[in-house]
Amino acid sequence: MIKAITFDFWDTIAIDDSDEAKRAALGLPTKSQARLQLFMDEILSHHPEVEPAAIARAYAHANDWFRRCWKGEHHTPTVAARLEQGYAFLGLAPTPGFDAVVRHIEEMEVRIPPDFAAGVHETLAELTREYRLGIISDAIHTPGLGIRQLLRRQGLLDFFDCLIFSDEIGVSKPAAAAFEKAATGLGVSYQEMVHIGDRESNDIAGPLALGMHAILFTGIVDRGSDDTRASAICRRYADLPGLIRGLG
């Protein structure tokens, strides 16, 4: 019997990169362009002798390192740790404005927030009357602190009994420890949990390997529902309560 539900955040609750249109309307560069520019401007302000092309290569190196950690080792280094890789690539120590650049990057999606999935507010309000709810989310640029702010602004934070963010626990999905911490926090067994998310590797394979149920959410983006091993597929939030009840 299902007693608890955990959700991914990006592209499950919030629409990743829906803030890009808002940035464009304000005449701002894309997030990726802005992050690189912040990194480059800070280094050039203290080391004008460094070629911009070299700084761009250093930033790409830092991002490649992060992806290896995330996808291969299942942990998400902080923004600070990622940028330090770029400085090391250039043979430089962090410059005086390093901490300010980190904060700016971490808060970028909080200052100009994403949109949230259609129907998520009403469905969470319904589900919380019957189940304990949690979030298990990887933190790529916005840390758990920022995601909490986004949830609070939407009036959703109080629906959740347990919040698991990769930057806070030291592992990312599909590592078993992420789901273990959620099960402990929610006070249920794996067999009493269902996880909802948009990525087969993280949100479906991880839970299934532990004996959990897993539902692939395609209401924002469909990343391969034709080949999913998920217990069910949810294409809109209005259908989710019925799908969960059908799992037993």
Sine and cosine of phi, psi and omega as CSV:
sin_phi,cos_phi,sin_psi,cos_psi,sin_omega,cos_omega
0.00,0.00,0.77,-0.64,0.00,-1.00
-0.96,0.27,0.80,-0.60,0.04,-1.00
-0.88,-0.47,-0.31,0.95,-0.06,-1.00
-0.58,-0.81,0.52,-0.85,-0.01,-1.00
-0.79,-0.62,0.75,-0.66,0.13,-0.99
-0.91,-0.41,0.53,-0.85,-0.05,-1.00
-0.83,-0.56,0.63,-0.78,0.33,-0.94
-0.93,0.38,0.29,-0.96,0.02,-1.00
-0.98,-0.22,-0.88,0.47,-0.09,-1.00
-0.95,0.31,0.77,-0.64,-0.03,-1.00
0.89,0.45,0.33,0.95,0.17,-0.99
-0.78,-0.62,-0.78,0.63,0.12,-0.99
-0.99,-0.17,-0.76,0.65,0.03,-1.00
-0.95,-0.30,0.52,-0.86,-0.06,-1.00
-1.00,-0.02,0.97,-0.24,-0.04,-1.00
-0.86,0.51,0.70,-0.71,0.04,-1.00
0.93,0.36,0.16,0.99,0.14,-0.99
-0.93,0.37,-0.25,0.97,0.07,-1.00
-0.97,0.23,-0.24,0.97,-0.04,-1.00
-0.90,0.44,-0.63,0.78,0.03,-1.00
-0.91,0.43,-0.59,0.81,0.04,-1.00
-0.92,0.39,-0.65,0.76,0.04,-1.00
-0.89,0.45,-0.69,0.72,0.00,-1.00
-0.89,0.45,-0.64,0.77,0.01,-1.00
-0.90,0.43,-0.45,0.89,0.03,-1.00
-1.00,0.00,0.03,1.00,-0.01,-1.00
0.97,0.24,0.37,0.93,-0.03,-1.00
-0.99,-0.10,0.45,-0.89,0.08,-1.00
-0.94,0.33,0.20,-0.98,0.08,-1.00
-0.89,0.46,0.28,-0.96,0.01,-1.00
-0.87,0.49,-0.69,0.72,-0.03,-1.00
-0.90,0.44,-0.64,0.77,0.04,-1.00
-0.91,0.41,-0.66,0.75,-0.02,-1.00
-0.91,0.41,-0.64,0.77,0.01,-1.00
-0.89,0.45,-0.71,0.70,0.04,-1.00
-0.88,0.47,-0.67,0.74,-0.03,-1.00
-0.91,0.42,-0.64,0.77,0.06,-1.00
-0.86,0.50,-0.73,0.69,0.01,-1.00
-0.88,0.48,-0.73,0.69,-0.04,-1.00
-0.92,0.40,-0.71,0.70,-0.04,-1.00
-0.89,0.46,-0.64,0.77,-0.01,-1.00
-0.91,0.42,-0.68,0.73,-0.01,-1.00
-0.93,0.36,-0.71,0.71,-0.03,-1.00
-0.91,0.42,-0.48,0.88,0.00,-1.00
-0.92,0.38,-0.35,0.94,0.01,-1.00
-0.90,-0.43,-0.33,0.94,-0.01,-1.00
-0.70,-0.72,0.94,0.34,-0.06,-1.00
-0.90,0.43,-0.23,0.97,-0.01,-1.00
-0.98,0.22,-0.26,0.97,-0.04,-1.00
-0.98,0.20,0.73,-0.68,0.00,-1.00
-0.94,0.33,0.71,-0.70,0.05,-1.00
-0.81,0.59,-0.58,0.81,0.01,-1.00
-0.89,0.45,-0.58,0.82,0.03,-1.00
-0.93,0.37,-0.61,0.79,0.03,-1.00
-0.91,0.41,-0.64,0.77,0.04,-1.00
-0.89,0.45,-0.63,0.77,0.04,-1.00
-0.91,0.40,-0.62,0.79,0.03,-1.00
-0.90,0.44,-0.65,0.76,0.01,-1.00
-0.92,0.39,-0.65,0.76,0.04,-1.00
-0.89,0.45,-0.63,0.77,0.05,-1.00
-0.87,0.49,-0.69,0.72,0.00,-1.00
-0.89,0.46,-0.66,0.75,0.02,-1.00
-0.92,0.38,-0.62,0.78,0.05,-1.00
-0.89,0.45,-0.67,0.75,0.04,-1.00
-0.87,0.49,-0.69,0.73,0.03,-1.00
-0.88,0.48,-0.71,0.71,-0.03,-1.00
-0.89,0.46,-0.60,0.80,0.05,-1.00
-0.90,0.44,-0.66,0.75,0.03,-1.00
-0.90,0.43,-0.69,0.72,-0.08,-1.00
-0.94,0.35,-0.79,0.62,-0.11,-0.99
-0.99,0.12,-0.58,0.82,-0.09,-1.00
-1.00,-0.06,-0.59,0.81,-0.09,-1.00
-0.94,-0.34,-0.14,0.99,0.07,-1.00
0.87,0.50,0.77,0.63,0.23,-0.97
-0.50,-0.86,0.43,-0.90,-0.07,-1.00
-0.89,-0.46,0.98,-0.19,0.05,-1.00
-0.85,0.53,0.44,-0.90,0.01,-1.00
-0.92,0.39,0.25,-0.97,0.10,-1.00
-0.86,0.52,-0.66,0.75,0.01,-1.00
-0.87,0.49,-0.71,0.70,0.00,-1.00
-0.90,0.43,-0.60,0.80,0.02,-1.00
-0.90,0.43,-0.74,0.67,-0.02,-1.00
-0.92,0.40,-0.54,0.84,0.06,-1.00
-0.87,0.50,-0.54,0.84,0.08,-1.00
-0.89,0.46,-0.62,0.79,0.04,-1.00
-0.91,0.40,-0.67,0.74,0.05,-1.00
-0.88,0.47,-0.69,0.72,0.00,-1.00
-0.89,0.46,-0.60,0.80,0.04,-1.00
-0.85,0.53,-0.58,0.82,-0.01,-1.00
-1.00,0.02,-0.08,1.00,-0.04,-1.00
0.96,0.29,0.48,0.88,-0.05,-1.00
-0.90,-0.44,0.48,-0.88,0.18,-0.98
-1.00,0.07,0.44,-0.90,0.06,-1.00
-0.81,0.59,0.67,-0.74,-0.05,-1.00
-1.00,0.08,0.21,-0.98,-0.10,-0.99
-0.84,0.54,-0.51,0.86,-0.02,-1.00
-1.00,-0.05,0.23,0.97,-0.07,-1.00
-0.83,0.55,-0.75,0.66,-0.05,-1.00
-0.89,0.47,-0.58,0.82,0.01,-1.00
-0.93,0.37,-0.62,0.78,0.06,-1.00
-0.89,0.45,-0.69,0.72,0.03,-1.00
-0.85,0.53,-0.74,0.67,-0.01,-1.00
-0.88,0.47,-0.66,0.75,-0.02,-1.00
-0.88,0.48,-0.68,0.73,0.00,-1.00
-0.92,0.38,-0.69,0.72,-0.03,-1.00
-0.90,0.43,-0.48,0.88,-0.08,-1.00
-0.99,-0.15,0.00,1.00,-0.11,-0.99
-0.86,0.51,-0.69,0.72,-0.04,-1.00
-0.99,0.12,-0.12,0.99,0.12,-0.99
-1.00,0.04,-0.66,0.75,0.00,-1.00
-0.91,0.41,-0.67,0.74,0.08,-1.00
-0.86,-0.51,1.00,-0.08,-0.21,-0.98
-0.99,0.17,0.36,-0.93,0.09,-1.00
-0.97,0.23,0.27,-0.96,0.19,-0.98
-0.98,0.20,0.33,-0.94,0.03,-1.00
-0.95,-0.32,0.41,-0.91,-0.09,-1.00
-0.87,0.49,0.61,-0.79,0.03,-1.00
-0.87,0.49,0.75,-0.66,0.08,-1.00
0.99,0.10,-0.07,1.00,-0.09,-1.00
-0.91,0.41,-0.60,0.80,-0.04,-1.00
-0.89,0.45,-0.75,0.66,-0.04,-1.00
-0.92,0.40,-0.64,0.77,-0.04,-1.00
-0.94,0.35,-0.67,0.74,0.04,-1.00
-0.89,0.45,-0.63,0.77,0.04,-1.00
-0.88,0.48,-0.60,0.80,0.04,-1.00
-0.95,0.31,-0.72,0.69,-0.08,-1.00
-0.91,0.41,-0.58,0.82,-0.07,-1.00
-0.92,0.39,-0.27,0.96,0.06,-1.00
-0.97,0.24,-0.29,0.96,-0.10,-1.00
-0.86,-0.51,-0.42,0.91,-0.10,-0.99
-0.74,-0.67,0.34,-0.94,0.22,-0.98
-1.00,0.07,0.66,-0.75,-0.10,-0.99
-0.89,-0.46,0.55,-0.84,0.06,-1.00
-0.57,-0.82,0.20,-0.98,0.10,-0.99
-0.83,-0.56,0.69,-0.72,0.16,-0.99
-0.82,-0.58,0.96,-0.29,-0.14,-0.99
-0.73,-0.68,0.67,-0.75,0.17,-0.98
-0.98,0.20,0.62,-0.79,0.01,-1.00
-0.96,-0.29,0.92,-0.39,-0.07,-1.00
-1.00,-0.10,-0.86,0.51,0.13,-0.99
-0.88,-0.47,-0.67,0.74,0.01,-1.00
-1.00,0.06,0.88,-0.47,-0.02,-1.00
-0.96,0.28,0.09,-1.00,0.02,-1.00
-0.82,0.57,-0.60,0.80,0.03,-1.00
-0.84,0.54,-0.69,0.72,0.00,-1.00
-0.94,0.35,-0.62,0.79,0.03,-1.00
-0.90,0.44,-0.62,0.79,0.08,-1.00
-0.86,0.52,-0.66,0.75,0.02,-1.00
-0.89,0.46,-0.68,0.74,0.02,-1.00
-0.89,0.46,-0.68,0.74,0.02,-1.00
-0.91,0.42,-0.66,0.75,-0.02,-1.00
-0.89,0.45,-0.68,0.73,-0.01,-1.00
-0.88,0.47,-0.53,0.85,-0.02,-1.00
-1.00,0.08,-0.03,1.00,-0.03,-1.00
0.96,0.29,0.41,0.91,-0.08,-1.00
-0.96,-0.29,-0.29,0.96,-0.16,-0.99
-0.85,0.53,-0.66,0.76,-0.08,-1.00
-0.95,0.32,-0.17,0.98,0.06,-1.00
-0.95,0.30,-0.36,0.93,-0.17,-0.98
-0.98,-0.20,0.75,-0.66,0.01,-1.00
-1.00,-0.01,-0.27,0.96,-0.09,-1.00
-0.47,-0.88,0.75,-0.66,0.00,-1.00
-0.82,-0.58,0.87,-0.48,-0.03,-1.00
-0.88,-0.47,0.91,-0.42,0.00,-1.00
-0.86,-0.51,0.67,-0.74,-0.15,-0.99
-0.89,0.46,-0.51,0.86,-0.01,-1.00
-0.95,0.31,-0.32,0.95,-0.05,-1.00
-0.99,-0.11,-0.43,0.90,-0.07,-1.00
-0.96,-0.29,-0.18,0.98,0.07,-1.00
1.00,0.06,0.01,1.00,0.08,-1.00
-0.67,-0.75,0.36,-0.93,0.05,-1.00
-0.82,-0.58,0.28,-0.96,0.04,-1.00
-0.89,0.46,0.57,-0.82,0.17,0.99
-1.00,-0.10,0.41,0.91,0.00,-1.00
-0.82,0.57,0.70,-0.71,-0.06,-1.00
-0.86,0.51,-0.53,0.85,-0.06,-1.00
-0.88,0.48,-0.52,0.85,0.01,-1.00
-0.90,0.43,-0.69,0.72,0.00,-1.00
-0.97,0.26,-0.54,0.84,0.05,-1.00
-0.88,0.47,-0.70,0.71,0.00,-1.00
-0.90,0.44,-0.59,0.81,0.03,-1.00
-0.92,0.39,-0.70,0.72,0.01,-1.00
-0.87,0.49,-0.68,0.74,0.03,-1.00
-0.90,0.43,-0.71,0.71,-0.02,-1.00
-0.91,0.42,-0.50,0.86,-0.01,-1.00
-1.00,-0.05,-0.17,0.99,0.05,-1.00
0.94,0.33,0.60,0.80,-0.03,-1.00
-0.72,-0.69,0.23,-0.97,0.12,-0.99
-1.00,0.05,0.25,-0.97,0.05,-1.00
-0.85,0.53,-0.63,0.77,-0.06,-1.00
-0.92,0.40,-0.29,0.96,0.00,-1.00
-0.99,-0.14,0.16,0.99,-0.06,-1.00
-0.90,-0.44,0.49,-0.87,0.22,-0.98
-0.73,-0.68,0.68,-0.73,0.03,-1.00
-0.94,-0.33,0.65,-0.76,-0.01,-1.00
-0.90,-0.43,0.79,-0.61,0.03,-1.00
-0.22,-0.98,0.07,-1.00,-0.14,-0.99
-0.96,-0.27,-0.14,0.99,-0.08,-1.00
-0.92,-0.39,0.81,-0.59,-0.02,-1.00
-0.86,0.52,-0.73,0.68,-0.09,-1.00
-0.92,0.40,-0.64,0.76,-0.09,-1.00
-1.00,0.00,-0.73,0.68,-0.21,-0.98
-0.99,-0.14,-0.22,0.97,0.00,-1.00
-0.91,-0.40,-0.83,0.55,-0.04,-1.00
-0.88,0.47,-0.67,0.75,-0.01,-1.00
-0.86,0.51,-0.82,0.57,0.03,-1.00
-0.89,0.46,-0.68,0.74,-0.04,-1.00
-0.87,0.49,-0.59,0.81,-0.01,-1.00
-0.90,0.44,-0.35,0.94,-0.02,-1.00
-0.98,-0.17,0.00,1.00,-0.02,-1.00
1.00,0.00,0.17,0.99,0.07,-1.00
-0.99,0.13,0.24,-0.97,0.27,-0.96
-1.00,0.07,0.39,-0.92,0.02,-1.00
-0.55,-0.84,0.73,-0.68,0.02,-1.00
-0.90,-0.44,0.80,-0.60,0.05,-1.00
-0.99,0.13,0.84,-0.54,0.02,-1.00
-0.99,-0.13,0.85,-0.53,-0.03,-1.00
-0.89,-0.45,0.24,0.97,-0.06,-1.00
-0.94,0.34,-0.28,0.96,0.05,-1.00
-0.94,-0.35,-0.76,0.65,0.04,-1.00
-0.56,-0.83,0.65,-0.76,0.02,-1.00
-0.98,-0.20,0.95,-0.32,-0.04,-1.00
-0.98,-0.21,0.59,0.81,0.10,-0.99
0.89,-0.46,0.71,0.70,-0.02,-1.00
-0.92,0.39,-0.35,0.93,0.00,-1.00
-0.91,0.42,-0.47,0.88,-0.08,-1.00
-0.90,-0.43,0.26,0.97,-0.10,-0.99
-0.96,0.29,0.48,-0.87,0.12,-0.99
-0.98,-0.19,0.18,0.98,-0.09,-1.00
-0.88,0.48,0.44,-0.90,0.06,-1.00
-0.90,0.43,-0.49,0.87,0.03,-1.00
-0.30,-0.95,0.25,-0.97,0.07,-1.00
-0.88,-0.48,0.76,-0.65,0.03,-1.00
-0.91,-0.41,0.85,-0.53,-0.04,-1.00
-0.98,-0.21,-0.22,0.98,0.08,-1.00
-0.41,-0.91,0.51,-0.86,-0.12,-0.99
-0.88,0.47,-0.52,0.86,-0.03,-1.00
-0.86,0.51,-0.42,0.91,-0.04,-1.00
-1.00,0.05,-0.22,0.98,-0.17,-0.98
-0.90,0.44,-0.72,0.70,-0.01,-1.00
-0.83,0.55,-0.66,0.75,0.01,-1.00
-0.92,0.39,-0.62,0.78,0.03,-1.00
-0.89,0.45,-0.67,0.74,-0.01,-1.00
-0.92,0.38,-0.68,0.73,0.03,-1.00
-0.88,0.47,-0.51,0.86,0.01,-1.00
-0.95,0.31,-0.24,0.97,0.01,-1.00
-0.98,0.19,-0.23,0.97,0.02,-1.00
1.00,-0.07,0.00,0.00,0.00,0.00
